[in-house]
Amino acid sequence: MGRSIPVRVILPASWNKRPKATFPALYMLHGGDDDYTAWTRETDVEELSQNSDVLIVMPDAGKDGYYSDWFAGPPRWETFHTAELVRLMEKEYRAGSSRAVVGLSMGGFGALNYAAHHRGLFRYAAAMSSYVDLNDPAVRLAIGLGSQRVGVDIKKVWGDPVQNADVWQSHNPAAMPRAFRGTHVHLSVGSGMPGPLDIGRSSDVILASVVGEAALPEQIRKFASSLRAERVRVTTHQYAPGTHSWTYWRKELHHIWPTVMDSLGRQAPGSVAGRQPSLRARIR
């Protein structure tokens, strides 16, 4: 990366009591216009994970970094997250070989790409409200507008969409369903229609979250079908109402938590006790 990248880590409950033990690791990836504090700021993941005895790893990925090694890089987000960070978690924080990855919006896109590009790295990959087909015109429009808003030239990320179409397709989950064999893939998305959980939010925020979600259900449905055709284990959760917002992602995290823990060989207990405090590490 050529610079220090912040990573937030939640230690397993017995991390200090079992100094020679290794622990499963759950990587949690944030969305495009956010940072490594997102999951602990917007959800109760610290309380939810208190007795799970799992290492929770929440790395920064930049504003619209797209979880990719950029075509005109650096940055090399994918190498940092899947090689350097994984090794560091194993060496310094006693992470084991059992891993899962959960992401939302751009983070869900990253979770899918990481699982496809590094088969066997993750047992479970969940994508919440994520675009899955870079060939979808609505996705290309959203990516283009979002990148311009934060000052990112999308051609620096994957090159020109025509001249470098192969690079774009190598980062397109919908173009590589077979690569997900051996990974449990979970896809969730709202209908795009606002509901009771949106009450109290400003009209412009609601409109943005409606637009952000409305184009996703159909492409996710098609992607799930293509995964099943390749005999990939896939589960889906399409809910209504539901917009592109944390109010629904918090609920989805609770919805998938038992399955995530099961994939890591851990149970999700109902009691809450004895969790180690969050540990914040800056990693070069």
Secondary structure, DSSP 8 states (H G I E B T S, - for coil): --S-EEEEEE--TTTTT-TT--EEEEEEE--TT--TTHHHHHS-HHHHTTTT--EEEEE---TT-TTSB-TT-S-BHHHIIIIIHHHHHHHHH-EEEEEEEEEETHHHHHHHHHHHHSTTS-SEEEEES----TTSHHHHHHHHHHHHHTT--HHHHH--TTTTHHHHHHT-GGG-GGGGTTSEEEEEEE-S---GGGTTS-HHHHHHHHHHHHTHHHHHHHHHHHHHHTT--EEEEEESS--SSHHHHHHHHHHHHHHHHHHTT----S-------EEEEEE-
